[in-house]
Amino acid sequence: MANTFKNYTYQNVGTSSQTIYTVPAATTSVMIGMNIANTRTYMIKVDVVAGGVYIVKDAPIPAGAALSVLDGKIILEAGDTVAMSSDSLASADVIVSVLEQS
């Protein structure tokens, strides 16, 4: 069984839900971190969905600040996704850190 640490990033997430990460086939992933940065000069609100359920909904991020979404770890199975959206166009950058076990 191979264990691989990986980061997945996406820039300028906006009002459309954007898939940041999809667990590969025959793989289990442990999401160990997720950070979202507000790149605008005003507060934004973000939603994050993992494995089909909300992790955060309408979470506010002040101008120029960031939000660490995880307090613990989340186990994701093959085919699960991590997606996010913002209430403003092109307003957030995100990084998701995972440990993939295949």
Long-range contacts (C-beta under 8 A, 24 or more apart in sequence): 1-101, 1-102, 2-100, 2-101, 2-102, 3-99, 3-100, 3-101, 4-99, 4-100, 4-102, 5-97, 5-98, 5-99, 5-100, 6-97, 6-98, 6-99, 6-100, 7-95, 7-96, 7-97, 7-98, 8-95, 8-96, 8-98, 9-93, 9-94, 9-95, 9-96, 10-93, 10-94, 11-93, 12-39, 12-90, 12-91, 12-92, 12-93, 13-46, 13-84, 13-85, 13-86, 13-90, 13-91, 13-92, 13-93, 13-94, 14-85, 14-86, 14-88, 14-89, 14-90, 14-91, 14-92, 15-85, 15-86, 15-87, 15-88, 15-89, 16-85, 17-47, 17-49, 17-83, 17-84, 17-85, 18-83, 18-84, 18-85, 19-81, 19-82, 19-83, 20-82, 20-83, 20-84, 20-94, 20-96, 21-81, 21-82, 21-96, 21-98, 22-79, 22-80, 22-81, 22-82, 23-76, 23-77, 23-78, 23-79, 23-80, 23-81, 23-100, 24-78, 24-100, 24-102, 25-78, 25-79, 26-78, 26-102, 27-78, 27-100, 27-101, 27-102, 28-75, 28-76, 28-77, 28-78, 28-100, 28-101, 28-102, 29-75, 29-76, 29-80, 29-98, 29-99, 29-100, 29-101, 30-73, 30-74, 30-75, 30-76, 30-98, 30-99, 30-101, 31-70, 31-73, 31-74, 31-75, 31-76, 31-82, 31-96, 31-97, 31-98, 32-70, 32-73, 32-97, 32-98, 32-99, 33-68, 33-70, 33-95, 33-96, 33-97, 34-68, 34-69, 34-70, 34-82, 34-94, 34-95, 34-96, 34-97, 35-66, 35-67, 35-68, 35-69, 35-94, 35-95, 36-61, 36-66, 36-67, 36-69, 36-84, 36-92, 36-93, 36-94, 37-61, 37-65, 37-66, 37-92, 37-93, 37-94, 38-62, 38-63, 38-64, 38-65, 38-66, 38-67, 38-91, 38-92, 39-90, 39-91, 39-92, 39-93, 40-88, 40-91, 42-88, 44-86, 44-87, 44-88, 44-91, 44-92, 45-86, 45-87, 46-84, 46-85, 46-86, 46-87, 46-92, 47-84, 47-85, 47-86, 48-82, 48-83, 48-84, 49-81, 49-82, 49-83, 49-84, 50-74, 50-76, 50-80, 50-81, 50-82, 50-83, 51-76, 51-77, 51-80, 51-81, 52-80, 58-87, 61-92
